[in-house]
């Protein structure tokens, strides 16, 4: 970013303040794993960034082993984007399932949001149909 100077020296503190504000604003944004970003930027445990409906569905799935009535879920998720971990901590290939977070309604699109779960009890939320993921826990 180029900064201008009026020659009177008064812009320096203002420019620093604006620069600091921009840095602070950028640092407040949640980090997300996207196709264009480094995998180390996976946002972990930002429950305030996860809609409550997603947390409710995850709790239901963990308790019942299936999607709630009226929802689709449990299908294999291939991780073709390779944004989620390919192997677990033990080196085994990760297997995933995907779940809708909006109920299926006749004639209505299910939306872009999905919940992804793994065999090792980890979960991720995508609000943009697999372009980015936020790890839930």
Secondary structure, 3 states (H helix, E strand, C coil): CCCCCCCCCCHHHHHHHHHHHHHHHHHHCCCCEECCCCHHHCEECCHHHCCHHHHHHHHHHHHHCCCCCCCCEEEEECCCCCCCCCECCCCCECCEEEEECCCCCCCCCCCCCEEEEECCCCEEEECCCCCEEEECC
